[in-house]
Amino acid sequence: MPPRAATVGAHRPARRESRSVTRRRRAALLALLAAAGLMTALLVVFLADGSSTKPAVQPTAAAGPAAPPAPLVVALQGPLRIQLPIAQARVTAIAYHGGRVDALPLTPLGRRANDGFLSRVFHRISGSERGGLRYYRLGGGDGPATGVLDVGAAAGTEVYAPVDGTVVAFTPLVLNGHEYGSRIDIQPTGSPSIVVSVSRLQADPALTVGSAVASGASKLGSLIDFSGAERQALARYSRDAGNHAAIEVRPAATLPLR
């Protein structure tokens, strides 16, 4: 019969191996639980987020009487502040897309609503998605990706000036030989080097070249129904025909003399 010390020594490798197996099993179990938790979080975001189809604001497009919008800056172009031109209760969606080559890029304020899936997961888990203005990014156009700001609302909705300034031109909007309202060009106060254009409007007859306008207070006109002219990309998010006012900023040197 071997000495007792030798017997104990022979058992030590087996005990070490048993502890190693236990640690590996514990680590595998923890990894499995972590993976299950992550999958649960992803499913919650995927099923409950819905940000790819919700409007960028929570409006009722036809709610309440017509009224000027409350002051709300939605975009910047350098020091220029672009205010919401439509009463918020009537806004169906806000989006940006590329426009003309000479358009100046706008800086959206708020959070992009159609972020990628992983970005939505981060915002949902971190809680940074709560509240605030939301907007969408659309494709198209030859200019900068945020060269045009679309503010959606039903046809006939009143549109107000997005900046303080002076009306410097009216240009008919023509597509396939048909005229669809006007583009109104505004020279912003204190920014003579740029022009802010608002299009897809039936211009207010009281406006003339030289009229002074105040942001959020001066009516420019009303939205026309553009749905018969083209399939509007904003319809994917606005849950209606996608009619909208299009706002663009460009250098004043490109403004046609009218």
C-alpha positions as CSV (number, residue, x, y, z in Angstrom):
1,M,0.0,0.0,0.0
2,P,1.6,3.4,-1.1
3,P,2.2,6.0,1.5
4,R,-0.6,8.5,2.2
5,A,1.3,11.5,0.9
6,A,1.8,9.8,-2.5
7,T,-2.0,9.1,-2.7
8,V,-2.9,12.8,-1.9
9,G,-0.4,14.0,-4.5
10,A,-1.9,11.8,-7.1
11,H,-5.4,13.4,-6.6
12,R,-4.2,17.0,-7.0
13,P,-4.1,17.0,-10.8
14,A,-7.6,15.6,-10.9
15,R,-8.9,18.3,-8.5
16,R,-7.2,21.1,-10.6
17,E,-8.7,19.7,-13.7
18,S,-12.2,19.6,-12.0
19,R,-11.8,23.2,-10.9
20,S,-10.8,24.2,-14.5
21,V,-13.8,22.5,-15.9
22,T,-16.1,24.2,-13.4
23,R,-14.6,27.6,-14.3
24,R,-15.0,27.0,-18.1
25,R,-18.6,25.9,-17.5
26,R,-19.3,29.1,-15.4
27,A,-17.7,31.3,-18.1
28,A,-19.8,29.6,-20.8
29,L,-22.9,30.1,-18.8
30,L,-22.2,33.8,-18.2
31,A,-21.5,34.3,-21.9
32,L,-24.7,32.6,-22.8
33,L,-26.7,34.8,-20.4
34,A,-25.0,37.9,-21.7
35,A,-25.8,36.8,-25.3
36,A,-29.4,36.2,-24.3
37,G,-29.7,39.6,-22.7
38,L,-28.2,41.3,-25.8
39,M,-30.6,39.4,-28.1
40,T,-33.6,40.5,-25.9
41,A,-32.5,44.1,-26.0
42,L,-32.1,43.9,-29.8
43,L,-35.6,42.4,-30.2
44,V,-37.1,45.1,-28.0
45,V,-35.5,47.8,-30.1
46,F,-36.5,46.1,-33.4
47,L,-40.1,45.5,-32.4
48,A,-40.8,48.6,-30.4
49,D,-38.7,51.3,-32.0
50,G,-40.7,51.9,-35.2
51,S,-38.6,55.1,-35.9
52,S,-38.3,54.3,-39.6
53,T,-42.0,54.8,-40.1
54,K,-43.1,57.3,-37.3
55,P,-43.4,60.9,-38.3
56,A,-40.6,63.2,-37.2
57,V,-43.0,65.1,-35.0
58,Q,-46.2,63.8,-33.5
59,P,-48.8,65.9,-35.3
60,T,-52.4,65.8,-36.4
61,A,-52.1,67.4,-39.8
62,A,-55.6,68.9,-39.8
63,A,-55.7,69.7,-36.0
64,G,-56.8,73.1,-34.9
65,P,-57.3,76.4,-36.8
66,A,-54.6,77.8,-39.1
67,A,-52.0,79.7,-37.1
68,P,-48.4,80.8,-37.4
69,P,-45.8,78.3,-36.1
70,A,-44.3,78.7,-32.6
71,P,-40.7,79.7,-32.8
72,L,-38.6,76.6,-33.4
73,V,-35.2,76.5,-35.1
74,V,-34.9,73.3,-37.2
75,A,-31.6,73.9,-39.1
76,L,-28.6,76.1,-39.4
77,Q,-26.5,77.4,-42.2
78,G,-23.5,78.9,-40.5
79,P,-24.9,81.7,-38.3
80,L,-28.3,81.7,-40.1
81,R,-31.1,80.1,-38.2
82,I,-33.9,78.4,-40.2
83,Q,-37.1,78.3,-38.3
84,L,-40.0,75.9,-38.8
85,P,-42.3,77.5,-41.5
86,I,-45.4,75.5,-40.7
87,A,-47.4,75.2,-37.4
88,Q,-46.0,72.2,-35.6
89,A,-49.4,70.6,-35.2
90,R,-49.7,70.4,-38.9
91,V,-46.2,69.0,-39.7
92,T,-46.3,65.4,-41.0
93,A,-42.5,64.9,-41.3
94,I,-39.2,66.7,-41.6
95,A,-36.5,65.5,-44.0
96,Y,-33.2,66.4,-45.7
97,H,-31.9,65.4,-49.1
98,G,-29.5,66.6,-51.8
99,G,-30.5,69.4,-54.1
100,R,-28.7,71.6,-56.6
101,V,-25.0,71.6,-56.9
102,D,-24.8,75.2,-55.7
103,A,-26.9,74.6,-52.6
104,L,-25.2,75.2,-49.3
105,P,-25.3,72.4,-46.7
106,L,-27.7,72.7,-43.8
107,T,-27.0,71.5,-40.3
108,P,-30.0,69.6,-39.0
109,L,-31.1,70.1,-35.4
110,G,-32.5,67.2,-33.5
111,R,-31.9,63.4,-34.1
112,R,-32.0,61.5,-37.3
113,A,-35.1,59.2,-37.1
114,N,-34.0,56.7,-39.8
115,D,-30.6,55.9,-38.3
116,G,-29.1,52.4,-38.9
117,F,-30.2,49.5,-36.7
118,L,-27.2,49.5,-34.4
119,S,-27.4,53.3,-33.9
120,R,-31.1,52.9,-32.9
121,V,-30.0,50.2,-30.5
122,F,-27.5,52.5,-28.9
123,H,-30.0,55.4,-28.6
124,R,-32.6,53.1,-27.1
125,I,-30.3,51.5,-24.6
126,S,-28.6,54.8,-23.6
127,G,-31.9,56.6,-23.4
128,S,-30.6,59.4,-25.7
129,E,-33.5,59.0,-28.2
130,R,-36.1,60.5,-25.8
131,G,-37.9,63.7,-26.9
132,G,-36.6,66.4,-29.2
133,L,-37.0,67.1,-32.9
134,R,-36.6,64.1,-35.3
135,Y,-35.8,64.2,-39.0
136,Y,-35.2,61.8,-41.8
137,R,-32.5,61.6,-44.4
138,L,-33.5,61.0,-48.0
139,G,-31.3,60.2,-51.0
140,G,-31.1,62.0,-54.4
141,G,-29.8,65.3,-55.7
142,D,-26.4,66.4,-57.0
143,G,-25.6,68.8,-54.2
144,P,-24.8,68.3,-50.5
145,A,-26.7,65.6,-48.7
146,T,-28.5,68.2,-46.5
147,G,-28.9,70.8,-49.2
148,V,-32.7,70.8,-49.1
149,L,-35.0,70.8,-46.1
150,D,-38.5,69.4,-46.7
151,V,-41.2,70.2,-44.1
152,G,-44.2,68.1,-44.8
153,A,-47.9,69.1,-44.4
154,A,-51.2,68.6,-46.1
155,A,-51.9,70.6,-49.3
156,G,-53.4,74.0,-48.5
157,T,-51.5,74.4,-45.3
158,E,-50.2,77.9,-44.6
159,V,-46.4,78.4,-44.9
160,Y,-44.6,81.2,-43.2
161,A,-41.2,82.8,-43.7
162,P,-38.3,80.7,-42.2
163,V,-36.1,83.7,-41.8
164,D,-36.3,87.5,-41.4
165,G,-35.5,89.3,-44.7
166,T,-36.8,90.7,-47.9
167,V,-38.5,89.0,-50.8
168,V,-36.3,89.4,-53.9
169,A,-37.8,87.1,-56.5
170,F,-40.8,84.9,-57.5
171,T,-40.0,82.0,-59.9
172,P,-42.7,79.7,-61.3
173,L,-42.0,76.0,-60.6
174,V,-42.4,74.2,-63.9
175,L,-42.4,70.4,-64.3
176,N,-43.1,68.7,-67.6
177,G,-44.5,71.9,-69.0
178,H,-47.0,72.4,-66.2
179,E,-46.7,75.1,-63.5
180,Y,-46.8,74.0,-59.9
181,G,-46.8,77.1,-57.8
182,S,-43.8,79.3,-57.1
183,R,-40.4,79.5,-55.5
184,I,-40.0,82.5,-53.3
185,D,-36.5,83.9,-52.7
186,I,-35.7,85.8,-49.6
187,Q,-32.6,87.8,-48.8
188,P,-32.0,87.2,-45.1
189,T,-31.5,90.3,-42.9
190,G,-27.8,90.7,-42.2
191,S,-26.8,88.0,-44.7
192,P,-26.5,89.7,-48.2
193,S,-24.3,86.9,-49.6
194,I,-27.0,84.2,-49.5
195,V,-30.6,83.6,-50.5
196,V,-33.2,81.4,-48.8
197,S,-35.7,79.8,-51.3
198,V,-39.0,78.3,-50.3
199,S,-40.8,76.4,-53.0
200,R,-43.9,74.4,-53.8
201,L,-46.2,77.2,-52.7
202,Q,-49.1,79.1,-54.0
203,A,-47.7,82.5,-53.2
204,D,-49.7,84.9,-51.0
205,P,-51.1,87.7,-53.3
206,A,-50.1,90.3,-50.8
207,L,-46.4,89.6,-51.3
208,T,-44.4,91.5,-53.8
209,V,-40.7,91.8,-54.6
210,G,-39.4,94.1,-51.9
211,S,-41.8,92.9,-49.2
212,A,-40.2,92.6,-45.7
213,V,-40.9,89.3,-44.0
214,A,-40.5,88.1,-40.4
215,S,-39.7,84.5,-39.5
216,G,-42.7,82.6,-38.3
217,A,-45.0,85.6,-38.6
218,S,-45.2,86.6,-42.3
219,K,-47.3,84.3,-44.5
220,L,-45.6,83.3,-47.8
221,G,-48.5,81.3,-49.2
222,S,-50.0,77.8,-49.0
223,L,-48.8,74.4,-50.0
224,I,-49.8,73.1,-53.4
225,D,-50.8,69.5,-54.1
226,F,-47.7,68.1,-55.8
227,S,-48.8,64.5,-55.7
228,G,-50.1,64.5,-59.3
229,A,-46.7,65.7,-60.6
230,E,-44.4,63.2,-59.0
231,R,-44.1,60.4,-56.4
232,Q,-42.8,62.3,-53.4
233,A,-40.1,60.6,-51.3
234,L,-41.4,62.1,-48.1
235,A,-44.6,60.0,-48.4
236,R,-42.6,57.1,-47.1
237,Y,-42.5,58.8,-43.7
238,S,-45.4,61.3,-43.7
239,R,-48.1,58.6,-44.1
240,D,-49.8,60.8,-46.7
241,A,-49.1,62.1,-50.2
242,G,-45.8,63.6,-49.1
243,N,-46.6,67.2,-49.9
244,H,-44.1,69.6,-48.4
245,A,-42.4,73.0,-48.5
246,A,-38.8,72.8,-49.7
247,I,-36.3,75.1,-48.3
248,E,-32.9,75.7,-49.8
249,V,-30.0,78.1,-49.2
250,R,-27.6,79.1,-51.9
251,P,-25.1,81.9,-52.7
252,A,-26.8,85.2,-53.7
253,A,-24.6,85.4,-56.8
254,T,-26.7,82.5,-58.4
255,L,-30.0,84.3,-57.9
256,P,-31.6,85.2,-61.3
257,L,-32.6,88.8,-61.8
258,R,-36.4,89.1,-61.9
